[in-house]
Amino acid sequence: METLRYTFEYEVVSSGEKSEFSQMATSKEEAAALIIARIADLEFTGEEDIKLGDLIAISKQVGDNYVACEGCAS
């Protein structure tokens, strides 16, 4: 399976701050399972304080760049 970059929206519940973050994975489900812990570390909070939002982009690596992947299936 190809490794893609999955970009999700998220919210820090305690502050109401919203942002987006990406995770490399072979599926949307794998990315969602891994990303919450990474976001919590980035935001200096607990995993329970992170609300994962919509998947907003899937990208694949082409050379040194990532390009939108309209037809990528997960």
C-alpha positions, 0 to 999 in steps of 0.5 A, a space after each residue: 500500500 502507498 503511504 500518503 499524507 492525510 490532513 485533518 482539521 482539529 480543535 483544542 476543546 479547552 481553548 476552542 482553537 482550530 487548526 489543521 495537521 497532517 499524518 503520513 499513513 497507508 489509510 485514512 483510518 491509520 492516520 486518524 488513529 495516529 494523529 491525535 497523540 501527535 496533535 496533543 504533543 504539539 498543543 501541550 495538552 491531553 489526547 482527550 482535549 483534541 477533537 479531530 475534525 474532517 479529513 480535508 486533503 490527501 497528498 502524495 509525494 512527488 519528488 521533494 513535494 506533496 501534491 493534492 491527490 484527487 483520485 487517491 483511495 484509502 
